[in-house]
Amino acid sequence: MKARKKGYAKDLPRRLYTFFAGYDDERSAPSLQKFARANGFTTEELLAFRIHSDFDRAIRECSEIRRDYLIDRGLTKRFDASFVKYLLEGESTEGKQEEDSALSVTLEVLG
């Protein structure tokens, strides 16, 4: 018998926010992937729920909670500050298009 896929529920944004806000593990940071596994979803399924404005808003807020969590852990030296910086820089460049990294150079020879 095929397992039934879980669908979107009205309380999902609140559950996501509560997961991130209450996360307290000294060895890891909260993530969408951890929430998905804990609730029987795939990350892809959760991202598809972003069509719901409340869930999209919750994801954006949770991203800020995760950022704050990582910064706090880096400042208190519970996490390696260099690695936290690397993670945060990676998050800030996610979603940028390939063309943003292209470099165009024009040379004019005078002479």
C-alpha positions as CSV (number, residue, x, y, z in Angstrom):
1,M,0.0,0.0,0.0
2,K,1.3,3.4,-1.0
3,A,1.9,5.9,1.8
4,R,-0.2,9.1,1.6
5,K,1.7,12.3,1.1
6,K,1.3,14.9,3.8
7,G,-0.3,18.1,2.6
8,Y,-0.2,21.7,3.7
9,A,-1.9,22.5,7.0
10,K,-2.9,25.9,8.4
11,D,-0.8,25.3,11.5
12,L,2.4,24.6,9.5
13,P,3.8,28.1,9.6
14,R,3.4,28.2,13.4
15,R,5.0,24.8,13.8
16,L,7.9,25.9,11.6
17,Y,8.4,29.1,13.6
18,T,8.2,27.3,16.9
19,F,10.7,24.7,15.7
20,F,13.3,27.5,14.8
21,A,12.5,29.7,17.8
22,G,12.8,26.9,20.3
23,Y,15.8,25.1,18.8
24,D,18.6,24.5,21.3
25,D,21.2,22.1,20.2
26,E,24.8,22.9,21.0
27,R,26.1,20.9,18.1
28,S,24.0,22.1,15.2
29,A,21.8,24.9,13.9
30,P,18.1,24.8,13.0
31,S,17.4,24.2,9.4
32,L,14.5,23.7,7.0
33,Q,15.9,20.2,6.3
34,K,15.8,19.2,10.0
35,F,12.2,20.5,10.3
36,A,11.2,18.6,7.2
37,R,12.6,15.3,8.4
38,A,11.1,15.8,11.9
39,N,7.6,16.3,10.3
40,G,7.6,13.7,7.5
41,F,8.2,16.1,4.6
42,T,10.9,16.5,2.0
43,T,12.6,19.9,1.7
44,E,11.2,20.1,-1.8
45,E,7.6,19.6,-0.5
46,L,8.1,22.4,2.1
47,L,9.5,24.8,-0.5
48,A,6.5,24.1,-2.7
49,F,4.3,25.4,0.2
50,R,5.8,28.8,-0.2
51,I,2.8,29.6,-2.5
52,H,1.0,30.2,0.8
53,S,1.8,33.7,2.0
54,D,1.8,32.7,5.7
55,F,4.2,29.9,5.1
56,D,6.5,32.0,2.9
57,R,6.6,34.7,5.7
58,A,7.4,32.0,8.3
59,I,10.3,30.7,6.1
60,R,11.7,34.2,5.8
61,E,11.4,34.8,9.5
62,C,13.0,31.4,10.3
63,S,15.9,32.3,8.0
64,E,16.5,35.4,10.2
65,I,16.2,33.3,13.4
66,R,18.8,30.9,12.0
67,R,21.1,33.8,11.0
68,D,20.9,35.2,14.5
69,Y,21.5,31.7,16.0
70,L,24.6,31.2,14.0
71,I,25.9,34.7,14.8
72,D,25.4,34.2,18.5
73,R,27.2,30.8,18.4
74,G,30.1,32.3,16.5
75,L,30.4,35.2,18.9
76,T,30.4,32.9,21.9
77,K,32.9,30.6,20.2
78,R,30.6,27.6,20.4
79,F,30.8,27.5,16.6
80,D,33.9,28.4,14.5
81,A,33.5,32.0,13.6
82,S,35.2,31.6,10.2
83,F,32.8,28.9,9.3
84,V,29.8,30.9,10.5
85,K,30.9,33.8,8.3
86,Y,31.3,31.4,5.3
87,L,27.7,30.0,5.9
88,L,26.2,33.5,6.2
89,E,28.0,34.7,3.1
90,G,26.7,31.7,1.2
91,E,23.1,32.5,2.3
92,S,23.4,36.1,1.1
93,T,24.5,34.9,-2.3
94,E,21.8,32.2,-2.7
95,G,19.3,33.0,-5.4
96,K,21.6,35.3,-7.4
97,Q,21.6,34.6,-11.0
98,E,24.6,33.3,-12.9
99,E,24.9,36.5,-14.9
100,D,25.7,38.4,-11.7
101,S,29.1,36.6,-11.5
102,A,30.0,37.2,-15.1
103,L,32.8,39.7,-15.8
104,S,33.0,41.7,-19.0
105,V,36.2,43.5,-19.9
106,T,36.7,45.9,-22.7
107,L,40.3,46.9,-23.7
108,E,41.1,49.8,-26.0
109,V,44.6,50.0,-27.3
110,L,45.8,53.6,-27.8
111,G,48.6,54.2,-29.8
